[in-house]
């Protein structure tokens, strides 16, 4: 079944917090050659609790913004046009792939108030975010791995090669030339405080009337921030070599096994032995790609699944805690609140 994301004709929203504005269903994906795999999806099934927006702001610039929580576990595939794809994750995490090359951006760290539930404002809107730049020299397949309970709030910008080529001939941007010559070039990006502010402003402006020029100017400034040469002042980053494609694929295979809960709870040492690696190398490469240790990733998976159960079923907190591997509901509540900034009882009360 072919489906696609909605175009800019969707009803305009002016808020920069979209969660709860509705659900995205399969018919909303009609028109851009998207396909669903690894899970049955009917036309009436809600796929995302939240919102998706897409808009072209310039002949060579396209924006795509998402805020929502996955309501199903499956895989979607759609064409990825050539050009530079800039992704910034403001909250949650993304799990995607370009042309078979996996890319998972870790959850940004931010201090969130846990006293007043989900509606509470963060104690401080620190500019913690993660990002990546992916260049494709030809059309590829874009894959998104949906996982029930996974939340993401992100902004993506696609830049046409002709604009990049023009920039690469301009003083201050000549470093882009080497990027343009590499297909499936991937560069992890630590967004600056200014880039985070711009992303928030862009999300707020998308769909507003009489804001075309302002949206375009913010988008161009966001592009400028994203393509600046990365500073090599972090000893950990500068000493860490990029993973070879072979290791990317090995880690992606391991993550897929963890996502499908096919690891049987094996110890890290056993997983490393099966993959022909040392435990330290396995942990280092997994953390480099996915931002957490293997055990931390497992815990995050269980909590994501627990959040979905609390939001969509009538299970008690004690039952969900037990099904998530916690022997104590109190320990489960503490871990849940630390991850999501809201108590499990409050999530369940909204069912």
C-alpha positions as CSV (number, residue, x, y, z in Angstrom):
1,X,0.0,0.0,0.0
2,X,1.5,3.3,-1.0
3,X,1.1,6.3,1.3
4,X,2.8,9.7,1.7
5,X,3.0,12.6,4.2
6,X,0.6,15.5,3.9
7,X,1.6,18.5,1.9
8,X,1.4,22.2,2.9
9,X,-2.3,22.3,2.2
10,X,-3.0,20.9,5.7
11,X,-4.7,23.3,8.0
12,X,-2.2,25.9,9.3
13,X,-1.2,25.8,12.9
14,X,0.5,28.6,14.7
15,X,1.5,26.9,17.9
16,X,5.0,25.5,18.3
17,X,3.6,22.7,20.4
18,X,1.6,20.4,18.3
19,X,1.2,17.2,20.3
20,X,-2.5,16.4,20.9
21,X,-3.7,18.3,17.9
22,X,-4.9,15.1,16.3
23,X,-3.7,11.8,14.9
24,X,-2.1,11.1,11.6
25,X,-3.6,8.1,9.7
26,X,-2.6,6.1,6.7
27,X,-4.7,8.2,4.2
28,X,-2.7,11.3,5.3
29,X,0.3,9.7,3.6
30,X,-1.2,9.6,0.1
31,X,0.7,11.1,-2.7
32,X,4.5,10.7,-2.2
33,X,5.1,7.0,-2.9
34,X,5.5,6.0,0.7
35,X,5.2,2.3,1.5
36,X,4.6,0.4,4.8
37,X,6.4,-2.8,5.8
38,X,6.9,-5.1,8.8
39,X,3.5,-4.6,10.2
40,X,-0.1,-4.4,9.0
41,X,-1.5,-0.9,8.7
42,X,-5.1,-0.3,7.7
43,X,-6.5,3.0,6.4
44,X,-8.2,3.6,9.7
45,X,-5.3,2.9,11.9
46,X,-3.9,6.0,13.7
47,X,-0.1,6.1,13.2
48,X,1.0,9.2,15.0
49,X,-0.4,11.2,17.9
50,X,0.7,14.7,17.0
51,X,1.3,16.5,13.7
52,X,3.4,16.7,10.6
53,X,4.0,19.7,8.4
54,X,5.8,20.1,5.1
55,X,6.4,23.3,3.1
56,X,8.7,24.5,0.3
57,X,10.0,28.0,1.3
58,X,12.4,28.6,-1.6
59,X,12.9,26.9,-5.1
60,X,15.8,25.0,-3.5
61,X,14.7,24.6,0.1
62,X,12.1,22.3,1.7
63,X,11.1,22.1,5.3
64,X,9.6,19.1,7.1
65,X,8.6,19.2,10.8
66,X,7.2,16.4,13.1
67,X,6.1,16.4,16.6
68,X,4.4,13.2,17.8
69,X,4.4,9.8,19.4
70,X,4.4,6.7,17.3
71,X,1.2,4.6,17.8
72,X,2.3,1.6,15.7
73,X,5.5,-0.4,15.2
74,X,6.3,-0.8,11.5
75,X,8.7,0.5,8.8
76,X,7.9,3.1,6.1
77,X,9.9,3.7,3.0
78,X,9.8,6.7,0.6
79,X,12.0,8.3,-2.0
80,X,14.7,10.6,-0.7
81,X,15.5,13.3,-3.2
82,X,19.2,14.2,-3.9
83,X,20.6,17.1,-1.9
84,X,21.8,17.9,1.6
85,X,19.4,16.8,4.3
86,X,19.8,18.7,7.6
87,X,18.1,17.2,10.7
88,X,17.8,18.7,14.1
89,X,16.2,16.7,17.0
90,X,14.7,19.0,19.6
91,X,13.1,16.3,21.7
92,X,12.9,12.5,21.6
93,X,14.9,10.5,19.1
94,X,14.8,9.5,15.4
95,X,15.6,6.2,13.9
96,X,16.0,6.4,10.1
97,X,18.2,5.3,7.2
98,X,19.3,6.8,3.9
99,X,20.1,4.3,1.2
100,X,20.6,1.5,3.7
101,X,22.9,3.7,5.8
102,X,21.4,3.8,9.3
103,X,21.2,7.1,11.2
104,X,19.8,7.3,14.8
105,X,20.1,10.5,16.6
106,X,20.1,10.2,20.4
107,X,17.6,11.9,22.7
108,X,18.7,15.4,23.5
109,X,19.4,16.1,27.2
110,X,17.3,18.8,28.8
111,X,16.3,19.5,32.4
112,X,12.5,19.2,32.7
113,X,10.4,20.1,35.6
114,X,8.7,16.9,37.0
115,X,6.4,18.6,39.5
116,X,3.5,19.6,37.3
117,X,3.3,16.8,34.7
118,X,3.5,17.1,31.0
119,X,2.1,20.6,30.8
120,X,4.8,22.0,33.0
121,X,7.4,24.2,31.3
122,X,11.0,23.1,31.5
123,X,13.1,24.6,34.3
124,X,15.3,26.0,31.6
125,X,15.1,25.8,27.8
126,X,18.7,24.9,27.4
127,X,19.8,24.5,23.8
128,X,20.4,20.8,24.0
129,X,19.7,19.2,20.7
130,X,21.3,16.7,18.3
131,X,21.6,16.8,14.6
132,X,23.1,15.4,11.4
133,X,23.9,16.4,7.9
134,X,23.4,13.7,5.2
135,X,24.3,14.4,1.5
136,X,22.9,12.3,-1.3
137,X,24.2,12.7,-4.8
138,X,21.4,10.6,-6.3
139,X,17.9,9.6,-5.4
140,X,17.8,7.0,-2.6
141,X,15.3,5.3,-0.3
142,X,14.5,6.9,3.0
143,X,13.5,4.5,5.7
144,X,11.8,5.4,9.0
145,X,11.5,2.9,11.8
146,X,8.3,3.5,13.7
147,X,8.2,2.1,17.2
148,X,5.1,2.3,19.4
149,X,5.7,4.8,22.2
150,X,8.7,6.5,20.6
151,X,8.4,10.3,20.6
152,X,10.1,12.8,18.4
153,X,10.1,16.5,17.8
154,X,12.4,17.5,14.9
155,X,12.9,19.8,12.0
156,X,14.4,18.7,8.7
157,X,15.7,20.9,5.8
158,X,16.5,19.6,2.4
159,X,18.8,21.8,0.2
160,X,18.9,21.3,-3.6
161,X,22.4,20.5,-5.0
162,X,22.4,23.6,-7.2
163,X,22.1,25.9,-4.2
164,X,24.9,24.0,-2.4
165,X,27.1,24.2,-5.5
166,X,26.5,28.0,-5.6
167,X,27.4,28.3,-1.9
168,X,30.5,26.1,-2.4
169,X,31.9,28.8,-4.8
170,X,31.4,31.5,-2.2
171,X,33.9,32.7,0.4
172,X,33.2,31.1,3.7
173,X,31.5,28.0,2.3
174,X,34.2,26.5,0.1
175,X,34.5,23.6,2.5
176,X,31.1,22.3,1.2
177,X,32.7,21.2,-2.0
178,X,34.2,18.0,-0.5
179,X,30.8,17.2,1.0
180,X,29.1,17.6,-2.4
181,X,31.3,15.0,-4.0
182,X,30.5,12.2,-1.5
183,X,27.3,10.2,-1.8
184,X,25.8,9.2,1.5
185,X,28.1,11.6,3.3
186,X,27.1,11.7,7.0
187,X,28.3,14.3,9.6
188,X,26.9,14.4,13.1
189,X,26.2,17.9,14.2
190,X,26.1,19.6,17.5
191,X,23.6,22.4,16.9
192,X,24.5,25.8,18.4
193,X,22.2,27.7,20.7
194,X,21.4,30.0,17.8
195,X,20.5,27.0,15.6
196,X,18.1,25.7,18.2
197,X,16.4,29.1,18.6
198,X,16.1,29.3,14.8
199,X,14.6,25.8,14.6
200,X,12.0,26.8,17.2
201,X,11.1,30.0,15.3
202,X,10.8,28.1,12.1
203,X,8.4,25.6,13.7
204,X,6.4,28.4,15.0
205,X,6.3,30.2,11.6
206,X,5.4,27.2,9.4
207,X,1.8,27.7,8.3
208,X,1.4,31.3,9.5
209,X,-0.1,33.7,7.1
210,X,1.9,36.7,5.9
211,X,5.1,35.2,7.2
212,X,6.7,33.9,4.0
213,X,9.7,36.2,3.9
214,X,10.3,35.8,7.6
215,X,10.2,32.0,7.3
216,X,12.5,32.1,4.3
217,X,15.1,34.3,6.1
218,X,15.1,32.1,9.2
219,X,15.5,29.0,7.1
220,X,18.5,30.5,5.3
221,X,20.1,31.5,8.6
222,X,19.4,28.0,9.9
223,X,21.2,26.6,6.9
224,X,24.2,29.0,7.5
225,X,24.4,27.7,11.1
226,X,24.3,24.0,10.1
227,X,27.0,24.1,7.4
228,X,29.6,26.0,9.5
229,X,32.8,24.0,10.0
230,X,32.6,21.9,13.1
231,X,34.9,23.1,15.9
232,X,37.4,20.6,17.0
233,X,37.6,21.7,20.6
234,X,36.1,18.6,22.2
235,X,38.9,16.2,22.9
236,X,36.5,13.2,23.0
237,X,35.0,14.1,19.6
238,X,38.3,15.0,17.9
239,X,39.9,11.7,19.0
240,X,37.0,9.5,18.0
241,X,37.3,8.2,14.4
242,X,34.2,7.9,12.2
243,X,32.8,4.4,12.0
244,X,33.3,2.5,8.8
245,X,30.1,1.6,6.9
246,X,30.6,-2.1,7.8
247,X,30.5,-1.2,11.5
248,X,27.4,1.0,10.9
249,X,25.7,-2.0,9.5
250,X,26.8,-4.3,12.3
251,X,25.5,-1.9,14.9
252,X,22.2,-1.4,12.9
253,X,21.8,-5.2,12.9
254,X,22.3,-5.4,16.6
255,X,19.8,-2.5,17.2
256,X,17.2,-4.2,15.0
257,X,17.6,-7.4,17.1
258,X,17.2,-5.4,20.3
259,X,14.1,-3.6,18.8
260,X,12.6,-6.9,18.0
261,X,13.5,-8.3,21.5
262,X,15.3,-11.2,19.8
263,X,18.5,-10.9,22.0
264,X,17.0,-13.0,24.8
265,X,18.4,-10.7,27.4
266,X,21.9,-11.8,26.5
267,X,24.9,-10.3,28.4
268,X,26.9,-7.7,26.5
269,X,29.9,-10.1,26.6
270,X,27.9,-12.8,24.8
271,X,26.6,-10.3,22.2
272,X,30.2,-9.2,21.6
273,X,31.4,-12.7,21.2
274,X,28.7,-13.6,18.7
275,X,29.7,-10.5,16.7
276,X,33.4,-11.2,16.8
277,X,34.2,-8.1,18.9
278,X,35.4,-7.2,22.3
279,X,32.7,-6.0,24.8
280,X,34.5,-2.6,25.1
281,X,34.5,-2.1,21.3
282,X,30.9,-3.2,21.0
283,X,29.8,-0.7,23.7
284,X,31.9,2.1,22.2
285,X,30.6,1.7,18.7
286,X,27.0,1.3,19.9
287,X,27.2,4.4,22.1
288,X,28.9,6.4,19.3
289,X,26.0,5.7,16.9
290,X,23.0,5.6,19.3
291,X,24.1,7.8,22.3
292,X,23.7,5.2,25.0
293,X,25.1,1.9,26.2
294,X,23.3,-1.3,25.2
295,X,21.7,-1.7,28.6
296,X,20.6,1.9,28.6
297,X,19.0,1.4,25.2
298,X,17.2,-1.7,26.5
299,X,15.8,0.2,29.4
300,X,14.7,3.1,27.1
301,X,12.9,0.6,24.9
302,X,11.0,-0.9,27.9
303,X,10.0,2.5,29.1
304,X,8.8,3.6,25.6
305,X,6.7,0.5,25.5
306,X,5.4,1.1,29.0
307,X,4.3,4.6,28.1
308,X,2.3,3.3,25.1
309,X,0.6,0.7,27.3
310,X,-0.4,3.3,29.9
311,X,-1.7,5.7,27.3
312,X,-3.6,3.1,25.2
313,X,-4.7,0.3,27.6
314,X,-6.4,0.0,30.9
315,X,-3.4,-1.7,32.6
316,X,-2.5,-0.6,36.0
317,X,0.9,1.0,36.8
318,X,1.8,-2.2,38.8
319,X,0.9,-4.4,35.8
320,X,2.9,-2.2,33.4
321,X,5.8,-2.1,35.7
322,X,5.9,-5.9,36.0
323,X,5.6,-6.4,32.2
324,X,8.5,-3.9,31.7
325,X,10.8,-6.0,33.9
326,X,10.6,-3.9,37.1
327,X,10.0,-5.8,40.4
328,X,9.1,-2.6,42.2
329,X,6.4,-0.1,41.0
330,X,8.2,2.6,42.9
331,X,11.4,2.0,41.0
332,X,9.5,1.9,37.7
333,X,7.8,5.2,38.5
334,X,11.1,6.9,39.3
335,X,12.7,5.7,36.1
336,X,9.6,6.7,34.1
337,X,9.5,10.2,35.5
338,X,13.2,10.6,35.0
339,X,12.8,9.8,31.3
340,X,9.5,11.5,30.4
341,X,9.2,14.2,33.0
342,X,5.7,12.9,34.0
343,X,4.5,10.3,36.4
344,X,3.0,7.0,35.0
345,X,-0.2,7.6,37.0
346,X,-0.8,10.9,35.2
347,X,-0.3,9.2,31.8
348,X,-2.7,6.5,32.7
349,X,-5.3,9.0,34.0
350,X,-5.6,10.4,30.5
351,X,-6.6,7.0,29.0
